[in-house]
Amino acid sequence: MHGRERPRPKDYALIFGTVWGPDGRPLPGVRVKIRRANEKKARWEVYSNRLGEFEQRVPVGKQEYIVWADTKGYKSPAGSRLQPGPEVSVQIESNERADTGLHLK
């Protein structure tokens, strides 16, 4: 493979966050939806992991994203139904990581 360059990974930005329960503990298995602020429907959907964390790669470039928890059908580990908290706005400028948190009620 002389003379060939390995393809470089595409540049991206990362939205990283944690889903928190009403008791302040991280919650696993919560569906998180992400959309561009100027769009109506979710473009990405991920689930929080066992640490309550989620991440989604998004395109590089100045953009505002709206992130929210979809609790429909979700029961907390304690068995109670939880309500989504407010939507969160995330600003991306270039190829950076933006950290956020979602708080359920």
C-alpha positions as YAML, in Angstrom:
chain: A
units: angstrom
residues:
- id: 1
  name: MET
  ca: [0.00, 0.00, 0.00]
- id: 2
  name: HIS
  ca: [2.78, 2.40, -0.82]
- id: 3
  name: GLY
  ca: [1.76, 5.83, -2.02]
- id: 4
  name: ARG
  ca: [-1.79, 5.49, -0.73]
- id: 5
  name: GLU
  ca: [-3.02, 7.58, 2.15]
- id: 6
  name: ARG
  ca: [-5.44, 6.11, 4.59]
- id: 7
  name: PRO
  ca: [-8.81, 7.84, 4.37]
- id: 8
  name: ARG
  ca: [-9.13, 10.41, 7.11]
- id: 9
  name: PRO
  ca: [-12.15, 10.13, 9.36]
- id: 10
  name: LYS
  ca: [-14.79, 12.71, 8.54]
- id: 11
  name: ASP
  ca: [-14.86, 15.71, 10.81]
- id: 12
  name: TYR
  ca: [-17.88, 15.91, 13.08]
- id: 13
  name: ALA
  ca: [-19.26, 17.64, 16.14]
- id: 14
  name: LEU
  ca: [-20.56, 15.71, 19.12]
- id: 15
  name: ILE
  ca: [-23.57, 16.33, 21.33]
- id: 16
  name: PHE
  ca: [-22.94, 14.55, 24.63]
- id: 17
  name: GLY
  ca: [-25.26, 14.52, 27.59]
- id: 18
  name: THR
  ca: [-26.65, 12.81, 30.64]
- id: 19
  name: VAL
  ca: [-30.29, 12.06, 31.47]
- id: 20
  name: TRP
  ca: [-31.08, 12.76, 35.14]
- id: 21
  name: GLY
  ca: [-34.05, 11.51, 37.15]
- id: 22
  name: PRO
  ca: [-36.05, 13.60, 39.64]
- id: 23
  name: ASP
  ca: [-33.79, 12.28, 42.41]
- id: 24
  name: GLY
  ca: [-30.65, 13.57, 40.67]
- id: 25
  name: ARG
  ca: [-29.47, 10.11, 39.63]
- id: 26
  name: PRO
  ca: [-28.51, 9.27, 36.03]
- id: 27
  name: LEU
  ca: [-31.14, 7.23, 34.17]
- id: 28
  name: PRO
  ca: [-30.35, 4.44, 31.66]
- id: 29
  name: GLY
  ca: [-32.55, 3.46, 28.73]
- id: 30
  name: VAL
  ca: [-34.22, 6.82, 28.10]
- id: 31
  name: ARG
  ca: [-34.94, 7.70, 24.46]
- id: 32
  name: VAL
  ca: [-33.34, 11.02, 23.53]
- id: 33
  name: LYS
  ca: [-34.37, 12.89, 20.39]
- id: 34
  name: ILE
  ca: [-32.38, 15.58, 18.61]
- id: 35
  name: ARG
  ca: [-33.42, 17.95, 15.84]
- id: 36
  name: ARG
  ca: [-32.10, 21.06, 14.22]
- id: 37
  name: ALA
  ca: [-33.75, 24.12, 15.76]
- id: 38
  name: ASN
  ca: [-35.28, 25.11, 12.41]
- id: 39
  name: GLU
  ca: [-36.87, 21.68, 11.86]
- id: 40
  name: LYS
  ca: [-40.03, 20.19, 13.35]
- id: 41
  name: LYS
  ca: [-39.16, 16.48, 13.55]
- id: 42
  name: ALA
  ca: [-36.34, 14.64, 15.27]
- id: 43
  name: ARG
  ca: [-33.45, 13.84, 12.96]
- id: 44
  name: TRP
  ca: [-31.60, 11.61, 15.43]
- id: 45
  name: GLU
  ca: [-32.73, 9.25, 18.18]
- id: 46
  name: VAL
  ca: [-30.42, 7.63, 20.74]
- id: 47
  name: TYR
  ca: [-30.83, 5.94, 24.13]
- id: 48
  name: SER
  ca: [-29.01, 6.76, 27.34]
- id: 49
  name: ASN
  ca: [-26.55, 4.05, 28.36]
- id: 50
  name: ARG
  ca: [-26.21, 2.39, 31.77]
- id: 51
  name: LEU
  ca: [-24.54, 5.56, 33.10]
- id: 52
  name: GLY
  ca: [-27.40, 7.72, 31.82]
- id: 53
  name: GLU
  ca: [-25.15, 9.15, 29.09]
- id: 54
  name: PHE
  ca: [-25.88, 9.62, 25.40]
- id: 55
  name: GLU
  ca: [-23.97, 10.97, 22.44]
- id: 56
  name: GLN
  ca: [-24.74, 11.81, 18.84]
- id: 57
  name: ARG
  ca: [-22.42, 12.90, 16.05]
- id: 58
  name: VAL
  ca: [-23.74, 15.86, 14.07]
- id: 59
  name: PRO
  ca: [-22.34, 17.70, 11.05]
- id: 60
  name: VAL
  ca: [-19.64, 20.31, 11.55]
- id: 61
  name: GLY
  ca: [-20.82, 23.90, 11.22]
- id: 62
  name: LYS
  ca: [-22.69, 26.61, 13.07]
- id: 63
  name: GLN
  ca: [-26.05, 25.15, 14.04]
- id: 64
  name: GLU
  ca: [-28.51, 25.12, 16.92]
- id: 65
  name: TYR
  ca: [-29.94, 21.76, 18.00]
- id: 66
  name: ILE
  ca: [-32.87, 20.96, 20.27]
- id: 67
  name: VAL
  ca: [-32.48, 17.93, 22.53]
- id: 68
  name: TRP
  ca: [-35.25, 16.33, 24.57]
- id: 69
  name: ALA
  ca: [-36.20, 13.11, 26.35]
- id: 70
  name: ASP
  ca: [-39.09, 11.03, 25.02]
- id: 71
  name: THR
  ca: [-40.51, 9.28, 28.08]
- id: 72
  name: LYS
  ca: [-43.48, 7.66, 26.34]
- id: 73
  name: GLY
  ca: [-43.52, 4.04, 27.47]
- id: 74
  name: TYR
  ca: [-40.51, 4.53, 29.78]
- id: 75
  name: LYS
  ca: [-40.63, 3.34, 33.36]
- id: 76
  name: SER
  ca: [-37.86, 4.27, 35.73]
- id: 77
  name: PRO
  ca: [-35.87, 1.52, 37.48]
- id: 78
  name: ALA
  ca: [-38.12, 2.20, 40.50]
- id: 79
  name: GLY
  ca: [-41.18, 1.52, 38.30]
- id: 80
  name: SER
  ca: [-42.58, 5.05, 38.27]
- id: 81
  name: ARG
  ca: [-43.58, 6.99, 35.19]
- id: 82
  name: LEU
  ca: [-41.50, 10.08, 34.54]
- id: 83
  name: GLN
  ca: [-42.33, 13.28, 32.72]
- id: 84
  name: PRO
  ca: [-39.87, 14.88, 30.30]
- id: 85
  name: GLY
  ca: [-38.22, 18.05, 31.46]
- id: 86
  name: PRO
  ca: [-37.78, 21.11, 29.26]
- id: 87
  name: GLU
  ca: [-36.17, 20.86, 25.84]
- id: 88
  name: VAL
  ca: [-32.53, 21.91, 25.80]
- id: 89
  name: SER
  ca: [-30.87, 24.08, 23.16]
- id: 90
  name: VAL
  ca: [-27.32, 23.13, 22.12]
- id: 91
  name: GLN
  ca: [-25.12, 25.43, 20.04]
- id: 92
  name: ILE
  ca: [-22.49, 23.93, 17.75]
- id: 93
  name: GLU
  ca: [-19.90, 26.22, 16.15]
- id: 94
  name: SER
  ca: [-17.50, 23.79, 14.45]
- id: 95
  name: ASN
  ca: [-16.01, 20.34, 15.20]
- id: 96
  name: GLU
  ca: [-16.43, 20.45, 18.96]
- id: 97
  name: ARG
  ca: [-18.11, 18.50, 21.73]
- id: 98
  name: ALA
  ca: [-21.10, 20.15, 23.40]
- id: 99
  name: ASP
  ca: [-22.16, 18.78, 26.78]
- id: 100
  name: THR
  ca: [-25.72, 19.01, 28.08]
- id: 101
  name: GLY
  ca: [-28.10, 17.40, 30.54]
- id: 102
  name: LEU
  ca: [-31.77, 16.44, 30.49]
- id: 103
  name: HIS
  ca: [-33.69, 16.48, 33.77]
- id: 104
  name: LEU
  ca: [-36.85, 14.41, 34.06]
- id: 105
  name: LYS
  ca: [-39.68, 15.15, 36.49]
...
